[in-house]
Amino acid sequence: MKLLNIVRSAPDDLEKRFIENFAEGEENKVITLYDGNVDWSALVDDIFSHDKTICWW
């Protein structure tokens, strides 16, 4: 199962642990939006190519 994590703001330690634990045994990708370097077209492609998407605010 492919899991995509989209992170809007810098995660705290608890959020980082959640992201790591949800990804155990899965193909995991993390995209950060808060750094400003976002390839929006690639993000849309990633959303549709992954089985699950989790957005972290």
Secondary structure, DSSP 8 states (H G I E B T S, - for coil): -EEEEEESS---HHHHHHHHHHTTTSEEEEEESTTS---HHHHHHHHHHSSEEEEE-
